[in-house]
């Protein structure tokens, strides 16, 4: 059943199936949502959202007692001096406050906010005739904005954003760079401040910096701010803003500096995680082939970012997925699947699970690249998180693949590792593996069915499936019952046949299952229905 047919089915019929027809886009989307929730924390660890600006003279080498004393000396007096008409007194006071904010551990951010230093710092951003004072004030605001969301919002509430943005035109590079850093911390706090900065016009000067001959350290900060612009997806950056940024990202993707390349690739990965329309905009920019080539980079951080970016592309439509395949992405996967880092193995198998959720041509591309044996190896031997991804990859193939393609994975000994995972406690893993086994049994040619059922029995799979008929999940016990009833009932004795001809029901008095007479009005999918040949609930 193709995706267009699936979308024409009435909703009440679709809702009775676990997989609502053979819709590769839906299958990919489901996988994508699952992996996003799984990996959100790890993803955020890749690129630091906020960064403070420590100082060599920030008292970090002093004792705790000295630090404590310096933190809480008379801030009221310091605030008075910071407002002094005497430029020397004023500058020393601002620098002293900045040094307090540069302490390595527990800087007194809240205390300085309480003593109203924020409007003082923001005011001195306008002192163009005193660039040293501007620099110190911007530095102080950078470190306050590196704190928690409440502290970052306090900087925004002090109206710092437009004044920091103005400093991007300063003739003094250190002032410019410090303003960029402060803006990065504000933008990184979330979509509200990000969108406000975009509304104020932050993208244009950032892109112009990239096109200038600026020091690498400065360019790294600019790239990091662009990552923060792209990071948040609820809501994502507007398409107009993305189109303004994309030329810069296309330029940066050719850089050899590792830090810049990592940040640039993560920026693209974040944008590619924002839906099919955004994926298409980025495809149209021409950057995808450059990302694919990074899969062969020597630096693991770059490979990780590139793999996430390309993985997000193949959560899109079949056409978007095909573009990735047309550029030879699968050629990099034998190496990725055998990489010593589990994280890369997991991401690589996740990528392939979205390919096997596609059309039969795309499934065949995975087979032709000789990647299925590696996937099955991970299904059998890797740690459980990688096994889960491999189970999804195989299950998607059993839904999307042809009878011949399903027969191929059976010849690659996929049955034993699938059955082995049926002893896991994770309900989702059980469901995915049962789906795969059920699909294989339904699609395998009749002349090979006995060999498959024998293999399931000999590897201990039948015992596990029988045991799952007492599972607390109705989906799992019902599917287990169907597999036994349809494919194994002829091999049981009369007593077992009698019990299996009755539908499992949940007793009211406990969480155990018994077999009672099946209600003839119960909605059960028709396994002989051609439209449902690859799917089950």
Buried (B, 14 or more C-beta within 10 A) or exposed (E): BEBEEBEEBEEEBBEEBEBBBBBBBBBBBBBBEBBBEBBEEEBEEBBEBBBBBBBEEBBEEEEEEEBEEBBEEEBEEBBEBBEEEEEEBBBBBBBBBBBBBBBEEEBBBBEBBEBBBBEBBBBBBEBBEBBBBBBBBBBBBBBBBBBEEEBBBBBBEBEBBEBBBBBBEBEBEBBBBBBBBBBBBBBBBBBEBBBBBBEBEBBEBBBEBBEEEBEEEBBBBBBBBBBBBBBBBEEBBEEEBBEBBBBBBBEBBEBEBBBBBBBBBBBBBBBBBBBBEBBBBBBEBEBBEBBBBBBEBEEEBBBBBBBBBBBBBBBBBBEBBBBBBEBEBBEBBEEBBEBEEEBBBBBBBBBBBBBBBBBEEBBBBBBEBEBBEBBBBBBBEBEEBBBBBBBBBBBBBBBBBEEEBBBBBBEBBBBBBBBBBBEBEBEEBBBBBBBBBBBBBBBBEEEEBEEBBEBBBEBBBBBBBBEBBBBEBEBBBBBBBBBBBBBBEEBBEEEBEEEBEBBBBEEEEEEEBEBEEEEEEEEEBEEEEEBBBBBBB
